[in-house]
Amino acid sequence: MFPLVALQAGANAIAGLFGLLILVAQIALIWWTYTDAQKRSDQPAFLWAIVVFLAPILGIVLYFLLGRN
Protein backbone atom coordinates (compact mmCIF):
# COMPACT_ATOMS: atom_id res chain seq x y z
CA MET A 1 0.00 0.00 0.00
CA PHE A 2 2.96 2.33 0.44
CA PRO A 3 3.59 2.88 -3.32
CA LEU A 4 -0.04 3.88 -3.85
CA VAL A 5 0.15 6.50 -1.13
CA ALA A 6 3.40 7.86 -2.57
CA LEU A 7 1.80 8.14 -6.01
CA GLN A 8 -1.18 9.95 -4.57
CA ALA A 9 1.08 12.40 -2.79
CA GLY A 10 2.92 13.10 -6.05
CA ALA A 11 -0.32 13.68 -7.89
CA ASN A 12 -1.48 16.12 -5.22
CA ALA A 13 1.79 18.02 -5.46
CA ILE A 14 1.49 18.27 -9.25
CA ALA A 15 -2.13 19.39 -8.99
CA GLY A 16 -1.14 22.01 -6.42
CA LEU A 17 1.63 23.37 -8.63
CA PHE A 18 -0.72 23.46 -11.61
CA GLY A 19 -3.30 25.34 -9.55
CA LEU A 20 -0.66 27.81 -8.42
CA LEU A 21 0.45 28.33 -12.02
CA ILE A 22 -3.14 29.02 -13.11
CA LEU A 23 -3.57 31.51 -10.24
CA VAL A 24 -0.38 33.37 -11.16
CA ALA A 25 -1.43 33.47 -14.83
CA GLN A 26 -4.86 34.85 -13.94
CA ILE A 27 -3.39 37.55 -11.70
CA ALA A 28 -0.93 38.50 -14.45
CA LEU A 29 -3.78 38.68 -16.99
CA ILE A 30 -5.83 40.92 -14.70
CA TRP A 31 -2.84 43.19 -14.07
CA TRP A 32 -2.01 43.40 -17.77
CA THR A 33 -5.62 44.22 -18.64
CA TYR A 34 -5.74 46.94 -16.01
CA THR A 35 -2.51 48.62 -17.10
CA ASP A 36 -3.33 48.30 -20.81
CA ALA A 37 -6.84 49.71 -20.29
CA GLN A 38 -5.35 52.73 -18.52
CA LYS A 39 -3.29 53.50 -21.62
CA ARG A 40 -5.58 52.47 -24.48
CA SER A 41 -9.19 52.69 -23.36
CA ASP A 42 -11.66 55.48 -22.71
CA GLN A 43 -13.57 53.21 -20.34
CA PRO A 44 -12.58 52.70 -16.68
CA ALA A 45 -9.63 50.31 -16.37
CA PHE A 46 -10.90 49.02 -13.02
CA LEU A 47 -14.11 47.75 -14.63
CA TRP A 48 -12.17 45.86 -17.31
CA ALA A 49 -10.05 44.28 -14.59
CA ILE A 50 -13.22 43.13 -12.81
CA VAL A 51 -14.62 41.68 -16.05
CA VAL A 52 -11.42 39.71 -16.65
CA PHE A 53 -11.42 38.58 -13.00
CA LEU A 54 -14.99 37.25 -13.18
CA ALA A 55 -14.76 35.65 -16.63
CA PRO A 56 -11.09 35.38 -17.69
CA ILE A 57 -11.40 33.99 -21.22
CA LEU A 58 -14.58 35.81 -22.20
CA GLY A 59 -13.38 38.97 -20.45
CA ILE A 60 -10.11 39.19 -22.33
CA VAL A 61 -11.87 38.53 -25.65
CA LEU A 62 -14.39 41.28 -24.89
CA TYR A 63 -11.59 43.62 -23.90
CA PHE A 64 -9.78 43.05 -27.19
CA LEU A 65 -12.99 43.51 -29.20
CA LEU A 66 -14.65 46.35 -27.31
CA GLY A 67 -12.27 47.91 -24.82
CA ARG A 68 -9.26 49.00 -26.83
CA ASN A 69 -9.28 52.10 -28.99
N, C-alpha and C positions, 0 to 999 in steps of 0.2 A: 504494500500500500504506500510505502514511502515514495516511489517514483511518481505515482499519480499526484500526490500532494505537491511534489516539487514542480511538476509540469503545470499544475494549477497556479502555483505562486508565480511562475514565469509568465503565464498568460495574463495574470492580473497586473503584473508590472508593465507588460507591453501595452495593455489596455489603458493603464494610467498614464503612460508616456504619450500615447496617441491622444488621449483626452486633453492633456496639457498642451500638446502641439496645436490642437484645434482651438483651444482657448486663446493661446498666444496669437494665432492667425486671425481670430475674430477681433481681438483687441486691436491688432495692427490695422485691420481693415476699417474699423470704426475710426481710429485715429487718422488714417489717411483720408477717409471721406470727409472728416471734419476740417482738416487743414486744407484740403483741395477745395471744399465748398466755400471756405473763407476767401480764397483767391479767385475762384472762377464762377461763383454763383451769386445771383441777386437775392436768392432766398436764404433764410437763416441756416447757418451751418449746423447749429445745434439740432435742428429738426431733422436734417439729413442724417446726422449721427444716430439719432433715435430710431429712424426708419431702418438703417442698416443694422442696428442692434436688435431690433425686434424681428426682422426678416432679412437675414444676411444676403442670401442669393438674390431674392427679389428686390431687396433694397438697393443693392449695388447696380443692378440692371436698370432700375428706375432712375437712380442718380445719373447714370451715364446717358439715359435717354431724355430725361426731363430737367435735371438739375444743373447741368453745365451749360454755360453760355457759349 
